[in-house]
Amino acid sequence: MTARPTCEASAAAASKVPEVTLAFWLIKIAATTLGETGGDALSMTMGLGYLVSTAIFAAVFLVVVCAQVRARHFRPLLYWATIVATTTVGTTLADFADRSLGIGYAGGSALLALLLLLSLALWYRWLGTVSVDSVHSPRAELCYWVTIMFSQTLGTALGDWTADTAGMGYVGGMAIFGSLLALLALAYYRTRISRTLLFWAAFILTRPLGAVVGDFLDKPLQSGGLALGRFSASAALLGFMALCLLLMPQRAAARARH
């Protein structure tokens, strides 16, 4: 008779999300920056507009998130493709709400923050936790990806509001969000604040950081950017992500014990 796998091994194999390490955060920031440059490339450079671009990215998001939910094991490329899909649709959706609908950055940020809190509240009500360690069932995964999509969209609005409306500029925005992330890292190592709370706070803040970094890379010099071009910046970010995945292989997170 073959021995049954241990509960711990089975739990790890069932996890569908990556272990949260330094590599995770580096790739996450690159992916959110790619969402900004890629979303703007389609909506602005190619002239498709925010609504059409949102429809295209939303269709891509639905395809990859369905593939992610149906997958039996953690697949790094599929996981990060889904993250990129959420951040590109988040970019164009936030721009559509802020600019085309005239809600403005402050109004868009408030609305998206409410939707994000609602998604977390429903997730907690249904499953009793919002920890990423619990993402090992289709229902939990759907809650996870809906929450991520709202967080990515909120991050776009926050980044644009900070850099443009608040007048901080791209470098100022990077300094603000980078400093906030550093404080969260310090809190992780020096305090007993809920790790779940710190994770989601950091996850949300990486998106506005990516938004201002993306704008800094592709905006004209006279606007405070580096004028690298949206397609060139997107290609460079894709290459960086591929290099990170190659040099720092991702593994599945351990499943929470109940």
C-alpha positions in Angstrom: 0.0 0.0 0.0 1.2 3.5 -0.7 1.4 5.9 2.2 -1.1 8.7 2.3 0.4 12.2 2.0 0.6 14.1 5.3 -2.0 16.7 6.0 0.6 19.4 5.8 1.8 18.3 2.4 -1.7 18.1 1.1 -2.5 21.6 2.4 0.6 23.1 0.8 -0.3 21.4 -2.5 -3.8 22.8 -2.4 -2.7 26.4 -2.0 -3.4 28.5 -5.1 -1.5 31.7 -4.1 2.2 32.3 -3.7 4.1 32.6 -0.5 4.5 36.2 0.5 8.2 37.0 0.3 10.4 39.8 -0.9 10.1 38.4 -4.4 6.3 38.5 -4.2 6.4 42.3 -3.4 9.0 43.1 -6.1 6.9 41.3 -8.7 3.7 42.8 -7.4 5.0 46.4 -7.7 6.3 45.6 -11.2 2.9 44.1 -12.1 1.0 47.2 -10.9 3.4 49.5 -12.7 2.8 47.4 -15.9 -0.9 47.8 -15.3 -0.5 51.6 -15.5 1.7 51.6 -18.6 -0.2 48.8 -20.3 -3.6 50.3 -19.6 -2.6 53.7 -20.8 -1.0 52.2 -23.9 -4.3 50.8 -25.0 -6.6 53.6 -23.9 -4.4 56.6 -24.8 -1.5 55.7 -27.2 -3.7 53.4 -29.3 -6.7 55.8 -28.9 -9.3 53.1 -27.9 -10.6 55.2 -25.0 -11.3 54.1 -21.4 -14.6 52.3 -22.0 -13.5 50.1 -24.9 -10.1 49.4 -23.2 -11.9 48.5 -20.0 -14.2 46.1 -21.9 -11.1 44.4 -23.5 -9.2 44.1 -20.3 -12.3 42.9 -18.4 -12.7 40.1 -21.0 -9.1 39.1 -20.5 -9.5 39.2 -16.7 -12.6 36.9 -16.9 -10.7 34.4 -19.0 -7.5 34.3 -16.8 -9.4 34.3 -13.5 -11.6 31.4 -14.6 -8.4 29.5 -15.6 -6.9 30.4 -12.2 -9.9 29.2 -10.3 -10.1 26.0 -12.3 -6.4 25.2 -11.9 -5.7 22.4 -9.4 -2.3 23.7 -8.3 -0.5 27.0 -7.9 0.9 28.1 -11.3 3.2 31.2 -11.0 2.7 32.4 -14.6 -1.1 32.0 -14.5 -1.3 33.7 -11.1 0.8 36.7 -12.1 -1.1 36.9 -15.5 -4.2 37.3 -13.4 -2.7 40.0 -11.2 -1.6 41.9 -14.3 -5.2 41.5 -15.7 -6.6 43.0 -12.6 -4.3 45.9 -12.6 -4.8 46.8 -16.3 -8.6 46.7 -16.0 -8.2 48.6 -12.8 -6.3 51.3 -14.5 -8.8 51.9 -17.3 -11.8 51.5 -15.1 -10.5 54.0 -12.6 -9.7 56.5 -15.4 -13.2 56.0 -17.0 -14.9 56.7 -13.6 -12.6 59.6 -12.7 -12.4 61.3 -16.1 -15.2 60.1 -18.4 -17.9 60.0 -15.8 -16.6 63.2 -14.1 -16.6 61.7 -10.6 -13.1 63.0 -10.0 -10.2 61.4 -8.3 -11.5 62.1 -4.8 -15.0 60.8 -5.6 -13.6 57.8 -7.4 -11.3 56.9 -4.6 -14.1 57.2 -2.0 -16.5 55.0 -4.1 -13.8 52.4 -4.7 -12.7 52.3 -1.1 -16.3 51.6 -0.1 -16.5 48.8 -2.7 -13.3 47.3 -1.4 -14.5 47.4 2.2 -17.8 45.8 1.1 -16.0 43.0 -0.7 -13.8 42.3 2.4 -16.8 42.4 4.7 -18.7 39.9 2.5 -15.7 37.7 2.3 -15.3 37.7 6.1 -19.1 37.1 6.5 -19.1 34.1 4.2 -15.8 32.4 5.2 -14.9 33.9 8.6 -11.5 35.2 7.5 -9.9 37.4 4.8 -6.5 35.8 5.2 -4.8 34.8 2.0 -3.7 31.6 3.7 -7.4 30.5 3.5 -7.6 30.8 -0.3 -8.0 27.2 -1.2 -11.6 26.9 -2.4 -13.4 28.3 -5.5 -15.6 30.5 -3.3 -12.5 31.9 -1.4 -10.7 32.5 -4.7 -13.6 34.4 -6.2 -13.7 36.6 -3.0 -9.9 37.0 -3.3 -9.9 38.1 -6.9 -12.9 40.5 -6.6 -11.1 42.1 -3.6 -7.9 42.4 -5.6 -9.6 44.0 -8.6 -11.2 46.6 -6.4 -7.9 47.3 -4.6 -6.1 47.7 -7.9 -8.8 50.1 -9.2 -8.7 52.1 -5.9 -4.9 52.3 -6.1 -5.0 53.8 -9.6 -7.4 56.6 -8.4 -5.3 57.2 -5.3 -2.1 57.4 -7.3 -3.5 59.9 -9.8 -5.1 61.9 -7.1 -1.9 62.2 -5.1 0.3 63.1 -8.2 -2.1 65.4 -10.0 -4.9 66.8 -7.8 -2.8 67.0 -4.6 0.1 68.4 -6.6 2.7 66.1 -5.2 4.0 65.0 -8.7 5.3 61.6 -9.6 8.4 61.7 -7.5 6.5 63.1 -4.5 3.9 60.3 -5.0 6.6 57.7 -5.1 8.1 59.1 -1.9 4.8 59.1 -0.1 3.7 55.6 -1.0 7.2 54.2 -0.6 7.5 55.7 2.9 4.1 54.2 3.8 5.1 50.8 2.6 8.4 51.1 4.6 6.3 51.9 7.8 4.2 48.8 7.2 7.3 46.7 6.8 8.6 48.1 10.1 5.2 47.4 11.8 5.4 43.8 10.5 8.8 43.2 12.2 8.4 45.4 15.3 4.7 45.1 16.3 2.0 42.5 16.8 -0.5 44.2 14.5 -2.6 41.7 12.6 -0.6 40.2 9.7 -3.7 40.0 7.6 -4.4 43.7 8.1 -0.8 44.6 7.3 -0.9 42.4 4.1 -4.0 44.0 2.7 -2.7 47.5 3.6 0.6 46.8 1.8 -1.2 45.1 -1.1 -3.4 48.2 -1.6 -0.5 50.7 -1.3 1.6 48.9 -3.9 -1.0 49.9 -6.5 -0.8 53.7 -6.2 3.0 53.3 -6.0 2.9 51.4 -9.3 0.5 54.0 -10.8 2.9 57.0 -10.1 6.0 54.9 -11.1 4.2 54.0 -14.4 3.3 57.6 -15.1 6.9 58.7 -14.1 8.3 56.3 -16.7 6.1 57.2 -19.6 5.0 60.9 -19.2 6.8 63.6 -21.2 9.8 65.4 -19.7 8.0 68.7 -19.4 5.3 66.9 -17.2 7.9 65.5 -14.9 8.3 62.1 -16.5 11.1 60.2 -18.2 9.3 59.9 -21.6 10.3 56.3 -22.1 7.1 55.5 -24.0 4.3 53.3 -22.8 5.1 50.3 -24.9 8.9 50.4 -24.1 8.2 50.8 -20.4 5.7 47.9 -20.5 8.2 45.7 -22.3 10.9 46.5 -19.7 8.5 45.7 -16.8 7.5 42.4 -18.4 11.2 41.5 -18.7 11.8 42.5 -15.1 9.0 40.3 -14.0 10.2 37.3 -16.1 13.7 37.8 -14.6 12.3 37.8 -11.0 10.3 34.6 -11.7 13.4 33.0 -13.2 15.9 34.0 -10.5 13.5 33.8 -7.5 11.1 30.9 -8.2 7.7 31.2 -6.5 6.2 28.5 -4.4 2.7 28.0 -3.0 1.9 29.4 0.3 1.1 27.0 3.2 -2.6 26.6 3.7 -3.9 27.8 7.0 -4.7 25.1 9.6 -8.1 25.1 11.1 
